[in-house]
C-alpha cells in the first residue's frame, strides 16, 4: 500500500523552498558585506598610520637622524600595542589627508587634525585629544607687526600652508591684510624669514618647537581667544566599528594617563583636551 502525505503537509514544500532561498540569500549577503577595517588590521597584523612628518611636537621626522618623534607618534605606537599589531607610518599632509584616507593608503590619520566643517563632511573623527588657538610667527626685525591687532592691516601679508585649518579660517577672518597660500614644505616660513610675508599662522605645538629652533623668529599671540580648534584622529567614513575602536583607545589613553604622559614629554600639556 502506498502512503500519502496528509493534505496539511502539502503547502510545506513551497514554504521550505522559500526558507532555503532566504537562507542562501542571507549567506550571500553576509559574504558580500565588507569586513571592518579592524578585522583587516588584525588579520594582517599591521596598522598603517598617516602622519605629517614636518609637524613639530606631533609627528616630526628629524632631518638629521630620520627618527620620528611627537605626541601622536607615541599614541600611534600605543594604539598598535593595544591592538597587538605592528605600526607602519605613511607620510601624508593636511593637503593630502582626505585623499589618502579615502584611497586606503592608511587606516587612520594621527597628526593632531583640526576638526573643521570642511573635514567633517569627508571624514570621521574620534573625540578630541588636544585643542589649540591660532598663533602668528614674524621676524624679530619686523616693525609692522608688534601685536595681534597689527596683523589684519592694509599692506600686511599673512602666509598659511595650503590644506591646513588656517587657510579657511584666515580667508574668513582677514578683512584688510593679503592672504598668501603656499603649498610646498616650509614655504610659509621661508617667505616670512625673507621678508616677503609679515607673518605665518600656526598653532601651539608648531610654534613652540619652531621658536626653539629659529633664532630669527618671534611669536605674536592673540589678546583673547581667537579661534580654538579641537584636534583628533581621523578615519574614512563608512566603518563605525573601526571608528569606535579608535575612539575607545583615545578614551582609554586619557583615563590611564598615557596621553598626559606623552603631552608632558613633548611639552604639550597646556593644550590637552579634557
TALIN-V328881 format. One record per pair of residues at least 12 apart in sequence whose ideal C-beta (glycine too) atoms are under 6 Angstrom apart, sorted by sequence separation. I is the first residue (numbers start at 1). J is the second residue. If there is no record, write none. Layout:
I & J
I & J
This chain:
58 & 70
97 & 109
188 & 200
207 & 219
57 & 70
58 & 71
59 & 72
233 & 246
58 & 72
59 & 73
167 & 181
90 & 105
90 & 106
180 & 197
112 & 130
158 & 177
162 & 181
156 & 177
157 & 178
158 & 179
159 & 180
160 & 181
162 & 183
152 & 174
154 & 176
152 & 175
153 & 176
157 & 180
159 & 182
193 & 216
98 & 122
152 & 176
152 & 177
49 & 76
161 & 188
159 & 188
170 & 201
159 & 191
47 & 80
76 & 110
166 & 201
47 & 85
49 & 87
51 & 89
53 & 91
72 & 110
159 & 197
46 & 85
72 & 111
45 & 85
46 & 86
47 & 87
48 & 88
49 & 89
50 & 90
157 & 197
52 & 93
157 & 198
158 & 199
159 & 200
160 & 201
46 & 88
48 & 90
50 & 92
156 & 198
41 & 85
151 & 199
116 & 165
50 & 100
114 & 165
59 & 111
58 & 111
145 & 198
58 & 112
144 & 198
145 & 199
50 & 106
55 & 111
49 & 106
48 & 106
169 & 227
48 & 107
49 & 108
50 & 109
52 & 111
47 & 107
51 & 111
138 & 198
49 & 110
138 & 199
136 & 199
137 & 200
205 & 268
165 & 229
136 & 201
95 & 162
134 & 201
135 & 202
204 & 271
95 & 163
94 & 163
37 & 107
94 & 164
132 & 203
132 & 204
135 & 207
148 & 220
148 & 222
148 & 223
140 & 216
139 & 216
140 & 218
137 & 217
138 & 218
138 & 220
136 & 220
135 & 221
133 & 225
134 & 226
133 & 226
134 & 227
133 & 228
131 & 228
131 & 230
130 & 231
128 & 230
128 & 231
128 & 232
126 & 232
125 & 232
126 & 233
125 & 234
123 & 234
124 & 235
124 & 237
114 & 229
115 & 230
114 & 231
115 & 232
112 & 231
124 & 243
126 & 246
127 & 247
113 & 234
126 & 247
129 & 250
110 & 233
127 & 250
126 & 250
108 & 233
109 & 234
108 & 235
129 & 259
54 & 185
102 & 236
101 & 236
108 & 246
132 & 271
131 & 271
130 & 271
131 & 273
130 & 273
129 & 273
128 & 273
58 & 205
57 & 205
56 & 206
57 & 209
56 & 209
56 & 210
82 & 249
79 & 249
78 & 258
74 & 262
71 & 262
71 & 263
71 & 266
70 & 266
71 & 268
37 & 239
36 & 239
38 & 241
38 & 242
36 & 241
37 & 242
36 & 242
38 & 245
57 & 266
57 & 268
